[in-house]
């Protein structure tokens, strides 16, 4: 951080730079950027902005934030070099996979970010480079810093508190201003105003595709009330560049062409055969089609931090689009602004929905998706005070956005259903995710908008031309990828079809969200929700049961309460009754919202509940997996076959159970030998004492645990007979003394006694006396309960 002090002190008083100094700054600028953000090859770590927090390192944090602020010294240096028209080489090999493969094959990518920038190496040189201006070079490194391998400490840091996350928010607020503010002019920076980069003639011919139109950002900022159009047009290139870089570096990791190609059943079968062949023979050559797959679609796995930053970008894009007054732009202008990220975001979300682990970390992806689906949440105007229904109703003015993002709503909703059907909804975190999605889609008027969009798409087919590659010569446009749609189209049906076909291809088979196939999935989810509610209730009842007759010193909590629990560990084990209550609330509301969306009747829900309640085991736990009612009775569905599982319990001698992780192995073995010797020596006397009908016999039966097989209620009659034949008489069990918990509790008791000047021997006597009184009371209660049962 010493370098920061020197650079800050150098820039703050300066207002202009000599020519020689400017050349020196041009030389050290790449080194300075790599020192801040780290080198592309990972040799230099940089300032580790993704782990830098104000509450941990306040001095370094404040200096870094001041230095990298949009109006700080670093940006002043960038603008100074920008005015001198310097260029810096950026290796193509570090770009996202689809972009890198496209440029290497001399196919110019969609984004104008790469136009007129590709430079071939000189004779003997290695690799392709992009010739970037200082602002682009700085933003490339800043955006790619999010994709660098995180340091070990970054896994336990809250993303929203880190310097990198806050800088992203500041850059977005500065370069994409809202609420009537405009981008500050460059004339305030040292060295005078910096002109926007002029287009240059490309050195080589490139094939390119896609249409580029007048920048909507230019129209957007020119309508801000506090500035006229000319300054906005002059300064707009910085906003466009920032947005282009963020979208390309954070979202463009999956190829649209390869995604569409992989949707065909034949391609999916080829990939399955390829993966099987790789599993069996690692050295088998890949097929040509799969070589293309690896060329255009890199194996990229986003992190939770990556997803959170993308969500911040989407939320700001919504706020930026909504800051334009309705009378100043067409109703679909919001979709035009969002078009900058729509295609790449769709592929990004498709990958996350298909590859993210089935755990609670998917919540980050879910919230990013839901944030994009609800631009009305970021509208500046507030609804007039009225009823709750009217306040939550989605206005009709958002219908164009819903229709032009139809797949974002429908196909990804189906993808979420497939995930929800494979998750444990008893977990409150998973139940919360189902509740969030159901609540968003159940907003009044939203389902009707989606249905209207589907009706427009399913109207008689219109011929939509395929995208044609064209020879790229000198560009004549001045727009950006923010206007990825053609000019306003009056035919709404054509616009919806264009959206679907542009993402899924002309041969796509669309599954209506409110059609019979998806309705069947929703019914299965409703059945799973009902089953999860019953399971949570069973767990709650099981946790609330108190079983008398624990082994010796169980009143101190020295023994394990459930060594053979029937339910796998989940969030309920940690949160207890509150977790069960939350799970029930989330699932109840989610089921209510699903019924509103898909108009499920009370009779259908009652039939699902009846199907789940037909069979119970002896414990009262609902064990019926997912099934349908057929002619011959209940039939397992594919999900039901997946759900069929057997609770594995130890059903042998309790004394011979495998040694647990909370036990001391050597001590358990020694105590087993000791108790075995005592049981062998005094077996007759213990049996005689336990057979007595007086209080002494009851007292001995309570302590001398009867050996048997756990889980007898789950055994078949044959297994019960064999278990009964292996049963022996009463015996003493000392295994509980080999537990870490038991020893720690005893040490704690002796420590507390020493604070009251009670020695070890008196303390032991007091413990034994206290337990004796407890055991007498428990013996009387146990005998009384047996008499009532008779």
ABEGO torsion letter per residue (X at the ends): XAAAAAAAAAAAABABBBAAAAAAAAAAAAAAAAAAAEBAAGABAEAGAAABBAAABAAAAAAAAAAABAABAAAAAAAAAAAAGBBBBBBAAABBAAAAAAAAAGBBBABAAABGABBBBBBGBBEBBBBBBAAAAAAAAAAAAAABBBBAAAAABBAAABAAAAAAAAAAAAABBBGGBBBBBAAABBGEBBBBBBBBBBABBBBBBEBBBBBAAAAAAAABAABBAAAAAAAAAAAAAAAAAAAAAAABABBAAAAAAAABAAAAAAAAAAAAAAAABAABBBBAAAAAAAAABBBBBBBAAAAAAAAAAAAAAAAAAAABBAAABBAAAAAAAAAAAAAAAAAAAAAAAAABBBBAAAAAAAAAAAAAABAAAABABBBBBBBAAAAABBBAAAAAAAAAAAAAAAAAAAAAAAAAAABBAABAAAAAAAAAAAAAAABBGAAAAAAAAAAAAABBBBBBBBBBBBBBBBBABABBAABABBBBBABAAAAAAAAAAAAAEAABBBBBAABAAAAAAAAAAAAAAAAAAAAAAAAAAAAABBBBGBBBGAAAGABBABABBABBBBAAAAAEAAAAAAAAAAAAAAAAAAAAAAGBBAAAAAAAAAAAAABBBAAGBBABBBBBBBAAEBBBBAAAAAABBBBBBBABBAAABBBBAABBAAAAAAAAAAAAAAAAAAAAAAAAAAABABAAAAAAAAABBBBBBBGAAABBAAAAAAAAAABBBBBBBAAAAABAAAAAAAAAAAAAAAAAGBBAAAAAAAAAAAAAAAAAAAAAAAAAAAAAAX
